[in-house]
Amino acid sequence: MRLTRLFSQLLLLGAAPLLAQHPPQPQDTLAYATAPLTIREQPFADAKRLGKVANGASVRIYECSAGWCSVHVKKHTGYVLEEYLTRDAPVIAAAPQGRGYTNSKGEWVPSPTRTPDNQPPAGASAQCRDGTYSSSRSRSGTCSHHGGVARWLP
């Protein structure tokens, strides 16, 4: 019993210099996406897609090299482009007034509306088939609950 304990202590003392040569790995860092991102299996633009990261979502960064960062988001661990990450937490703006939705770019857009004089309101991008005006910033889904787009505005 004493011999086993002595052997264990000697082994630990002999291993101490080895442990000192390998300092602990740096802890992961919290960062935020500045745009919608694709998580990839390898740090290459054509690598297999594992998932998506929403604009403003938090990610855990483990290491960055050659423009790519190794990250973990929800259930995915992979790589994203470093240029679209920031350590600054996103500023949460006051809730917009009226009805609306958050588009795929993370921007709040007012719901299509009618105007008393049937003229497009400021910022309108399309007139829907039901006569309302949309301020959508992308063509996909514009006027989707209003019969589709009747015409795009200049």
N, C-alpha and C positions, 0 to 999 in steps of 0.2 A: 504494500500500500504506500509506504513512504517512498519507495523507489519510483513508483508510478507518478507520485506528486512531484518529486524532484525532477524526473524526466520531463514532465509537462512544463515546469517552470523554466528549465533550461531551453526547451523548445521555444517557448514564448520569448525569452530573452534573445535567442538567436534570430527570431523572426522580426524583432523590433526594428532593426535597421532596414529590412525589406519593406516594412510598412511605411517607414519614413520616406522611402524613395518614390512611393506612389501616393501623392496627396489625394484627398477626396475630390471627386468630380464636382464642378461648380453646380449649384442648384439651378433648376429651371427658372425661366424668367417669364413673367406675364406680359403679353403684348396684345395689340388690337389690330384687326384688319382694317385697312383704309379703303378697301374696295372688295367686291365679291371675289373670292379666290377658289382655286381648285387645289385640293390636296392630292399630291402625286406619290406613287410608290417609290420612285427614285428622283434624285435632283436633276431631272431633264424635262424639257418642255413636252416631249413626246412620250413620256413615261405613263404607265397605266394610271387612270384616275381612280382615286379612292373615295372622294367625297367633295363637298363644297363647304366653304366658310362664308358666312354672311358678312356684309359690310358692318364694321363696328363690333363684331364678335370677338371674344377674348380667346387667345390661344396660348399654349405653353411652348416656349422656345427652349430647345435643348442645346443646339449648336448651329452656327451660321458659317457658311463657307462658299466662296465663289458665287455669291448672289442668291443662294438657296438657304433656307433654314429648316432644320429638323424640328417638327412641331407635333403636339398632341392636341386634338380638338374632339371633344365628346368621345366617340368610340374609335376615332381614326388617328393613327400615327403615321406621319409621312413627311412630305416636303412641300413648302410653298416659297414663292419668290420673296426675298427679303425686302425689296423696295416697297412692298405693299403692307408692311408692318410698322407699327409705331408703339412706343412704350407709353405714350400719352393716352390717358383714358378719354374716350369720346365724350364730347360735351352733349349733354341731354338737353335739347331745346324744350321750351314750354310747349305744352300740348296745343296744336293748332285748333282754331275755332271752326265749328261746323262739321259737316259730314265729309269723310274722305277716306283714304287708304294709303298704305305705305307700299310704294312700287318695288320692283325687283332690285333697284339701285339703293334702296333704303331711304328714299325721299318721300315726304308726305305730299300727296296730291289731293286737291279737293274733288269731291264727287261731281259728276256732270250736273249742270244747273240750267234752269230756264231764265231768260231775261224778259222783262216786261215789254221791251221794244223789239224783241227777237234779233238783237244785234249781239255779236260775240263779245263777251266780257274780256277784260285785259288778261292776257296770258292764255287764252283759249287756243287750242291746236286743231280741233276738229268739231264738226257739228254731227251729232248722232242722229240716227233715223227717227227717233222720237221727238226731235226738235231741241234737245238739250245740247249744251256746249261742254266739251271735255278739255281739260288742261293737261292731259296725259303727255309725258315726255318720251314715250316710246310707242311704236305702232302696235306692238303685241298687246292684245287685250283691251285696246281703246274702245270705249262704248260697248263693251261686251254684254252688259246688262241693260242696254238701251237700244237694242236692235242692230248694232253695228254702226260703222261710220258711213254717214251720208256723203260727207265731203270733208277734205282736209283743208284747213285754212292756211293762207300764206303767212 
